[in-house]
Structures are given as structure tokens and as C-alpha cells.
Amino acid sequence: MYKKYKMPLWKMYICNNILLSAKYNRCFLIHILIYNTGNEKEM
């Protein structure tokens, strides 16, 4: 269940953080990159 909604949720977080602040956006972008590489390795 979590894996299915992982990517869409992260995309939503990216959009929200861009609107909120650049500082948080940078931190989330790093986390997103880590999560994306992890997902690619799993697949």
C-alpha cells in the first residue's frame, strides 16, 4: 500500500515545498533522489 502511493506522494511534497520554501525543497529533493535510486535498485 505504501509503495503504491510513495511516488505520487513525493511528487505532491515537491510541489508543496516549492510553494512553501526553497530551504525545505532542497532537503526534500535530496531525499527524493535517495528514494528514487532505492526504488530503481529494488526494481
PDB file with SEQRES, HELIX, SHEET and CRYST1 records, atoms N, CA, C and O in Angstrom:
SEQRES   1 A   43  MET TYR LYS LYS TYR LYS MET PRO LEU TRP LYS MET TYR          
SEQRES   2 A   43  ILE CYS ASN ASN ILE LEU LEU SER ALA LYS TYR ASN ARG          
SEQRES   3 A   43  CYS PHE LEU ILE HIS ILE LEU ILE TYR ASN THR GLY ASN          
SEQRES   4 A   43  GLU LYS GLU MET                                              
HELIX    1 AA1 TYR A    2  LEU A   20  1                                  19    
HELIX    2 AA2 ALA A   22  GLU A   42  1                                  21    
CRYST1    1.000    1.000    1.000  90.00  90.00  90.00 P 1           1          
ATOM      1  N   MET A   1       0.834  -1.200   0.000  1.00  0.00           N  
ATOM      2  CA  MET A   1       0.000   0.000   0.000  1.00  0.00           C  
ATOM      3  C   MET A   1       0.878   1.263   0.000  1.00  0.00           C  
ATOM      4  O   MET A   1       0.637   2.193  -0.770  1.00  0.00           O  
ATOM      5  N   TYR A   2       1.885   1.285   0.860  1.00  0.00           N  
ATOM      6  CA  TYR A   2       2.753   2.465   0.952  1.00  0.00           C  
ATOM      7  C   TYR A   2       3.561   2.648  -0.328  1.00  0.00           C  
ATOM      8  O   TYR A   2       3.729   3.767  -0.813  1.00  0.00           O  
ATOM      9  N   LYS A   3       4.063   1.532  -0.874  1.00  0.00           N  
ATOM     10  CA  LYS A   3       4.883   1.621  -2.085  1.00  0.00           C  
ATOM     11  C   LYS A   3       4.082   2.168  -3.266  1.00  0.00           C  
ATOM     12  O   LYS A   3       4.608   2.935  -4.072  1.00  0.00           O  
ATOM     13  N   LYS A   4       2.813   1.774  -3.369  1.00  0.00           N  
ATOM     14  CA  LYS A   4       1.974   2.231  -4.477  1.00  0.00           C  
ATOM     15  C   LYS A   4       1.812   3.752  -4.448  1.00  0.00           C  
ATOM     16  O   LYS A   4       1.829   4.400  -5.495  1.00  0.00           O  
ATOM     17  N   TYR A   5       1.656   4.318  -3.256  1.00  0.00           N  
ATOM     18  CA  TYR A   5       1.420   5.755  -3.134  1.00  0.00           C  
ATOM     19  C   TYR A   5       2.700   6.550  -2.865  1.00  0.00           C  
ATOM     20  O   TYR A   5       2.651   7.770  -2.704  1.00  0.00           O  
ATOM     21  N   LYS A   6       3.847   5.859  -2.816  1.00  0.00           N  
ATOM     22  CA  LYS A   6       5.108   6.536  -2.495  1.00  0.00           C  
ATOM     23  C   LYS A   6       5.453   7.621  -3.518  1.00  0.00           C  
ATOM     24  O   LYS A   6       5.681   8.771  -3.143  1.00  0.00           O  
ATOM     25  N   MET A   7       5.491   7.268  -4.806  1.00  0.00           N  
ATOM     26  CA  MET A   7       5.894   8.229  -5.836  1.00  0.00           C  
ATOM     27  C   MET A   7       4.942   9.424  -5.938  1.00  0.00           C  
ATOM     28  O   MET A   7       5.407  10.564  -5.909  1.00  0.00           O  
ATOM     29  N   PRO A   8       3.614   9.205  -6.056  1.00  0.00           N  
ATOM     30  CA  PRO A   8       2.687  10.334  -6.125  1.00  0.00           C  
ATOM     31  C   PRO A   8       2.795  11.250  -4.907  1.00  0.00           C  
ATOM     32  O   PRO A   8       2.736  12.472  -5.045  1.00  0.00           O  
ATOM     33  N   LEU A   9       2.950  10.673  -3.721  1.00  0.00           N  
ATOM     34  CA  LEU A   9       3.063  11.481  -2.507  1.00  0.00           C  
ATOM     35  C   LEU A   9       4.317  12.345  -2.562  1.00  0.00           C  
ATOM     36  O   LEU A   9       4.274  13.527  -2.219  1.00  0.00           O  
ATOM     37  N   TRP A  10       5.438  11.759  -2.993  1.00  0.00           N  
ATOM     38  CA  TRP A  10       6.681  12.534  -3.078  1.00  0.00           C  
ATOM     39  C   TRP A  10       6.535  13.670  -4.079  1.00  0.00           C  
ATOM     40  O   TRP A  10       7.018  14.776  -3.838  1.00  0.00           O  
ATOM     41  N   LYS A  11       5.862  13.400  -5.220  1.00  0.00           N  
ATOM     42  CA  LYS A  11       5.651  14.458  -6.218  1.00  0.00           C  
ATOM     43  C   LYS A  11       4.827  15.593  -5.623  1.00  0.00           C  
ATOM     44  O   LYS A  11       5.107  16.766  -5.868  1.00  0.00           O  
ATOM     45  N   MET A  12       3.809  15.240  -4.840  1.00  0.00           N  
ATOM     46  CA  MET A  12       2.978  16.255  -4.186  1.00  0.00           C  
ATOM     47  C   MET A  12       3.820  17.059  -3.196  1.00  0.00           C  
ATOM     48  O   MET A  12       3.686  18.280  -3.116  1.00  0.00           O  
ATOM     49  N   TYR A  13       4.684  16.379  -2.444  1.00  0.00           N  
ATOM     50  CA  TYR A  13       5.544  17.061  -1.477  1.00  0.00           C  
ATOM     51  C   TYR A  13       6.477  18.039  -2.174  1.00  0.00           C  
ATOM     52  O   TYR A  13       6.734  19.128  -1.662  1.00  0.00           O  
ATOM     53  N   ILE A  14       6.991  17.650  -3.353  1.00  0.00           N  
ATOM     54  CA  ILE A  14       7.879  18.536  -4.113  1.00  0.00           C  
ATOM     55  C   ILE A  14       7.147  19.836  -4.434  1.00  0.00           C  
ATOM     56  O   ILE A  14       7.661  20.925  -4.178  1.00  0.00           O  
ATOM     57  N   CYS A  15       5.941  19.716  -4.998  1.00  0.00           N  
ATOM     58  CA  CYS A  15       5.151  20.900  -5.372  1.00  0.00           C  
ATOM     59  C   CYS A  15       4.864  21.757  -4.150  1.00  0.00           C  
ATOM     60  O   CYS A  15       5.009  22.979  -4.204  1.00  0.00           O  
ATOM     61  N   ASN A  16       4.460  21.134  -3.051  1.00  0.00           N  
ATOM     62  CA  ASN A  16       4.124  21.872  -1.831  1.00  0.00           C  
ATOM     63  C   ASN A  16       5.343  22.606  -1.286  1.00  0.00           C  
ATOM     64  O   ASN A  16       5.239  23.758  -0.865  1.00  0.00           O  
ATOM     65  N   ASN A  17       6.499  21.943  -1.292  1.00  0.00           N  
ATOM     66  CA  ASN A  17       7.699  22.562  -0.742  1.00  0.00           C  
ATOM     67  C   ASN A  17       8.189  23.717  -1.602  1.00  0.00           C  
ATOM     68  O   ASN A  17       8.707  24.703  -1.077  1.00  0.00           O  
ATOM     69  N   ILE A  18       8.030  23.605  -2.931  1.00  0.00           N  
ATOM     70  CA  ILE A  18       8.418  24.712  -3.812  1.00  0.00           C  
ATOM     71  C   ILE A  18       7.593  25.950  -3.449  1.00  0.00           C  
ATOM     72  O   ILE A  18       8.105  27.069  -3.433  1.00  0.00           O  
ATOM     73  N   LEU A  19       6.303  25.728  -3.158  1.00  0.00           N  
ATOM     74  CA  LEU A  19       5.424  26.840  -2.793  1.00  0.00           C  
ATOM     75  C   LEU A  19       5.758  27.365  -1.397  1.00  0.00           C  
ATOM     76  O   LEU A  19       5.692  28.571  -1.156  1.00  0.00           O  
ATOM     77  N   LEU A  20       6.112  26.474  -0.487  1.00  0.00           N  
ATOM     78  CA  LEU A  20       6.366  26.876   0.901  1.00  0.00           C  
ATOM     79  C   LEU A  20       7.717  27.569   1.038  1.00  0.00           C  
ATOM     80  O   LEU A  20       7.779  28.735   1.429  1.00  0.00           O  
ATOM     81  N   SER A  21       8.806  26.854   0.717  1.00  0.00           N  
ATOM     82  CA  SER A  21      10.128  27.467   0.876  1.00  0.00           C  
ATOM     83  C   SER A  21      11.197  26.690   0.116  1.00  0.00           C  
ATOM     84  O   SER A  21      11.065  25.486  -0.102  1.00  0.00           O  
ATOM     85  N   ALA A  22      12.252  27.386  -0.283  1.00  0.00           N  
ATOM     86  CA  ALA A  22      13.329  26.757  -1.056  1.00  0.00           C  
ATOM     87  C   ALA A  22      14.218  25.897  -0.156  1.00  0.00           C  
ATOM     88  O   ALA A  22      14.754  24.882  -0.601  1.00  0.00           O  
ATOM     89  N   LYS A  23      14.376  26.299   1.107  1.00  0.00           N  
ATOM     90  CA  LYS A  23      15.243  25.547   2.025  1.00  0.00           C  
ATOM     91  C   LYS A  23      14.727  24.124   2.214  1.00  0.00           C  
ATOM     92  O   LYS A  23      15.486  23.161   2.107  1.00  0.00           O  
ATOM     93  N   TYR A  24      13.427  23.998   2.496  1.00  0.00           N  
ATOM     94  CA  TYR A  24      12.843  22.665   2.667  1.00  0.00           C  
ATOM     95  C   TYR A  24      12.879  21.897   1.358  1.00  0.00           C  
ATOM     96  O   TYR A  24      13.089  20.684   1.344  1.00  0.00           O  
ATOM     97  N   ASN A  25      12.670  22.618   0.249  1.00  0.00           N  
ATOM     98  CA  ASN A  25      12.658  21.992  -1.064  1.00  0.00           C  
ATOM     99  C   ASN A  25      13.992  21.302  -1.323  1.00  0.00           C  
ATOM    100  O   ASN A  25      14.023  20.183  -1.835  1.00  0.00           O  
ATOM    101  N   ARG A  26      15.091  21.963  -0.974  1.00  0.00           N  
ATOM    102  CA  ARG A  26      16.424  21.373  -1.183  1.00  0.00           C  
ATOM    103  C   ARG A  26      16.554  20.068  -0.409  1.00  0.00           C  
ATOM    104  O   ARG A  26      17.028  19.068  -0.947  1.00  0.00           O  
ATOM    105  N   CYS A  27      16.133  20.078   0.854  1.00  0.00           N  
ATOM    106  CA  CYS A  27      16.222  18.878   1.688  1.00  0.00           C  
ATOM    107  C   CYS A  27      15.388  17.746   1.103  1.00  0.00           C  
ATOM    108  O   CYS A  27      15.837  16.601   1.051  1.00  0.00           O  
ATOM    109  N   PHE A  28      14.160  18.071   0.659  1.00  0.00           N  
ATOM    110  CA  PHE A  28      13.279  17.042   0.112  1.00  0.00           C  
ATOM    111  C   PHE A  28      13.808  16.517  -1.211  1.00  0.00           C  
ATOM    112  O   PHE A  28      13.674  15.327  -1.499  1.00  0.00           O  
ATOM    113  N   LEU A  29      14.411  17.389  -2.028  1.00  0.00           N  
ATOM    114  CA  LEU A  29      14.972  16.940  -3.309  1.00  0.00           C  
ATOM    115  C   LEU A  29      16.044  15.888  -3.061  1.00  0.00           C  
ATOM    116  O   LEU A  29      16.123  14.900  -3.791  1.00  0.00           O  
ATOM    117  N   ILE A  30      16.874  16.094  -2.030  1.00  0.00           N  
ATOM    118  CA  ILE A  30      17.911  15.114  -1.684  1.00  0.00           C  
ATOM    119  C   ILE A  30      17.254  13.797  -1.297  1.00  0.00           C  
ATOM    120  O   ILE A  30      17.678  12.736  -1.755  1.00  0.00           O  
ATOM    121  N   HIS A  31      16.212  13.855  -0.450  1.00  0.00           N  
ATOM    122  CA  HIS A  31      15.503  12.645  -0.023  1.00  0.00           C  
ATOM    123  C   HIS A  31      14.855  11.951  -1.205  1.00  0.00           C  
ATOM    124  O   HIS A  31      14.872  10.723  -1.294  1.00  0.00           O  
ATOM    125  N   ILE A  32      14.278  12.738  -2.121  1.00  0.00           N  
ATOM    126  CA  ILE A  32      13.616  12.179  -3.305  1.00  0.00           C  
ATOM    127  C   ILE A  32      14.643  11.442  -4.161  1.00  0.00           C  
ATOM    128  O   ILE A  32      14.371  10.350  -4.659  1.00  0.00           O  
ATOM    129  N   LEU A  33      15.827  12.042  -4.332  1.00  0.00           N  
ATOM    130  CA  LEU A  33      16.875  11.395  -5.128  1.00  0.00           C  
ATOM    131  C   LEU A  33      17.269  10.067  -4.495  1.00  0.00           C  
ATOM    132  O   LEU A  33      17.440   9.072  -5.200  1.00  0.00           O  
ATOM    133  N   ILE A  34      17.413  10.042  -3.170  1.00  0.00           N  
ATOM    134  CA  ILE A  34      17.769   8.810  -2.457  1.00  0.00           C  
ATOM    135  C   ILE A  34      16.673   7.771  -2.637  1.00  0.00           C  
ATOM    136  O   ILE A  34      16.962   6.605  -2.908  1.00  0.00           O  
ATOM    137  N   TYR A  35      15.402   8.189  -2.487  1.00  0.00           N  
ATOM    138  CA  TYR A  35      14.281   7.253  -2.632  1.00  0.00           C  
ATOM    139  C   TYR A  35      14.188   6.723  -4.053  1.00  0.00           C  
ATOM    140  O   TYR A  35      13.918   5.540  -4.259  1.00  0.00           O  
ATOM    141  N   ASN A  36      14.413   7.601  -5.046  1.00  0.00           N  
ATOM    142  CA  ASN A  36      14.336   7.183  -6.445  1.00  0.00           C  
ATOM    143  C   ASN A  36      15.410   6.148  -6.757  1.00  0.00           C  
ATOM    144  O   ASN A  36      15.121   5.146  -7.412  1.00  0.00           O  
ATOM    145  N   THR A  37      16.641   6.365  -6.303  1.00  0.00           N  
ATOM    146  CA  THR A  37      17.727   5.414  -6.546  1.00  0.00           C  
ATOM    147  C   THR A  37      17.415   4.093  -5.853  1.00  0.00           C  
ATOM    148  O   THR A  37      17.694   3.026  -6.400  1.00  0.00           O  
ATOM    149  N   GLY A  38      16.835   4.154  -4.649  1.00  0.00           N  
ATOM    150  CA  GLY A  38      16.461   2.941  -3.914  1.00  0.00           C  
ATOM    151  C   GLY A  38      15.400   2.156  -4.661  1.00  0.00           C  
ATOM    152  O   GLY A  38      15.476   0.930  -4.744  1.00  0.00           O  
ATOM    153  N   ASN A  39      14.407   2.854  -5.207  1.00  0.00           N  
ATOM    154  CA  ASN A  39      13.336   2.189  -5.955  1.00  0.00           C  
ATOM    155  C   ASN A  39      13.882   1.539  -7.223  1.00  0.00           C  
ATOM    156  O   ASN A  39      13.473   0.435  -7.583  1.00  0.00           O  
ATOM    157  N   GLU A  40      14.810   2.225  -7.900  1.00  0.00           N  
ATOM    158  CA  GLU A  40      15.395   1.678  -9.126  1.00  0.00           C  
ATOM    159  C   GLU A  40      16.177   0.403  -8.817  1.00  0.00           C  
ATOM    160  O   GLU A  40      16.114  -0.565  -9.575  1.00  0.00           O  
ATOM    161  N   LYS A  41      16.907   0.400  -7.712  1.00  0.00           N  
ATOM    162  CA  LYS A  41      17.687  -0.788  -7.328  1.00  0.00           C  
ATOM    163  C   LYS A  41      16.758  -1.961  -7.008  1.00  0.00           C  
ATOM    164  O   LYS A  41      17.037  -3.104  -7.371  1.00  0.00           O  
ATOM    165  N   GLU A  42      15.640  -1.658  -6.317  1.00  0.00           N  
ATOM    166  CA  GLU A  42      14.685  -2.718  -5.967  1.00  0.00           C  
ATOM    167  C   GLU A  42      14.079  -3.337  -7.225  1.00  0.00           C  
ATOM    168  O   GLU A  42      13.916  -4.555  -7.308  1.00  0.00           O  
ATOM    169  N   MET A  43      13.744  -2.484  -8.212  1.00  0.00           N  
ATOM    170  CA  MET A  43      13.133  -2.970  -9.446  1.00  0.00           C  
ATOM    171  C   MET A  43      14.187  -3.664 -10.296  1.00  0.00           C  
ATOM    172  O   MET A  43      13.881  -4.150 -11.385  1.00  0.00           O  
TER     173      MET A  43                                                      
END                                                                             
